[in-house]
């Protein structure tokens, strides 16, 4: 990528293989993409609410996770004024249009069904992380 701006991406997903594929694809897109991970919504919210931690530029949020799932996590993030500006992508195995519509109404900027192919993950990240999401209505 021509853009050398550093980006912090927070991936919240309980599937280790999906996390690894995402992180490897992000590194291929740019060495300036730094991934932070959490294994469920509870861990994610703890990280995000700790003001000592740097805020991410983007959040990728799985739907189906133990303890606190993606929908509840999204709703909690959108209640926090410190976090309201961060674009949140739902990154899930779900292909349900109803989930997509509902989660966009709850503040997600995009609903993405997880690709299995590493090339597709690379393409997805190289596109999404270099778009201007500031004009997208978050809630």
N, C-alpha and C positions, 0 to 999 in steps of 0.2 A: 504494500500500500504506500502511496505517495505521502499520505498524511502521517506525520510522526508524533502527533499528539497522543499522550498517554491516556488510556481509558481503563477505569476500574469497573469490572463486571462482577456482579454478585449472582452466583448460580445457587439456587435453592432446590435440591433434588436428592431423593433418598437412594437413587440407583447409581451405584459406583461406576458401572460401565458407561452409563450415559454421561456422568460427570467427566470421566476420563476422555471420552470422545469429544466433548464440548471443549475441555481445556486444551487438548492437543490441537483441535481445529482453530481455536482462538490464537494459539501461539504461531500457527502457520500463517494466519492472516497478518499478524504483526507481533513483534516482540514487545511492543508498547501496550499490549492488552494484558492487564493483570487480573487474574481470576481469584475471587474470594468465594468460598463455598460454605454451605450449611446443608445439613441432612434432613431438616424439616423446618416447618414454620416457626416453631418455638425457638429453635436455635437461631434462625434468621432474625426474628424480632429482638432477641437478646442482643445480638450483634448490632443491629441497626439502632437500638435505643441507647446503646453505650456511646456517649458523646466523645469518648477517647478514640473510637474507631473512625477511620476516614469513610465518608459516605461514598457509595458507588455511583458511577455515572449511569449505570443500567442495572436492572434486576431481571433475571430470568427465573420464573417461578413455576415449579411443577405443581400439578393439582392434587394428585393423590399421594399423600405422605402420612407417616405416623404422627401422632400427637396433634399438631396443628397443620391442617391441610392448606393448600394454596389459596382457596377462596377466602378462608378466614384470615390468612396472613395478608392477603391483598387488602382486605377491608381494614385491618389494623394499621397497615402502612399508610393508607389513604387518610386516616384520621390524624396523622402526625404532621404538623406543619413543616417540620424539618425535612420530611421525606416526600412531601406532596409533588415536588418538581421532578422526581426521578422517574423516567420511563420504565414501566413494568411490562414485560412480555410474559404471557402465559406460555410455558414451554412444556408440553404434555403429550402423552400418548393418545389422549382423547381426540376424537374426530367429530364430536357432537356439536352441531351448529348452535344448539340451545346453550351449551356451556360458553361458546364464543360470544354470543350476544349478551348473556348475563354478566360475564366477566368484564367485557368492555364497558358495560353500564356501571360496573363497580370500580372502574378506574384503570383497567389494563389498556395499554395503547395498541396491543396486537396479540392475537391468539395464534400460536404456532404448534402444529402437530410435529412431534419430534421425527426428524428424518433418521433412517438407519444407516444411510450411506455417508461416510466421512466427507466425501466431496460435496454433498448437499449441505452438511453442517458448515463446512468452510464457506460455501457460497452464501448461505443464510447469514452468517456472522459478518462476512465481508460487506454485505449489503446493509444490514440493520445497524451495525455499530458506526456507520459513517453517514447515516441519514440525520437530518435535523428533526428531532422529535419534539422540539420546544413548542411548536404550534398545535400539536395534537392535544385534544381535550382529555385530561386525565380523570375527570370525574364530573 
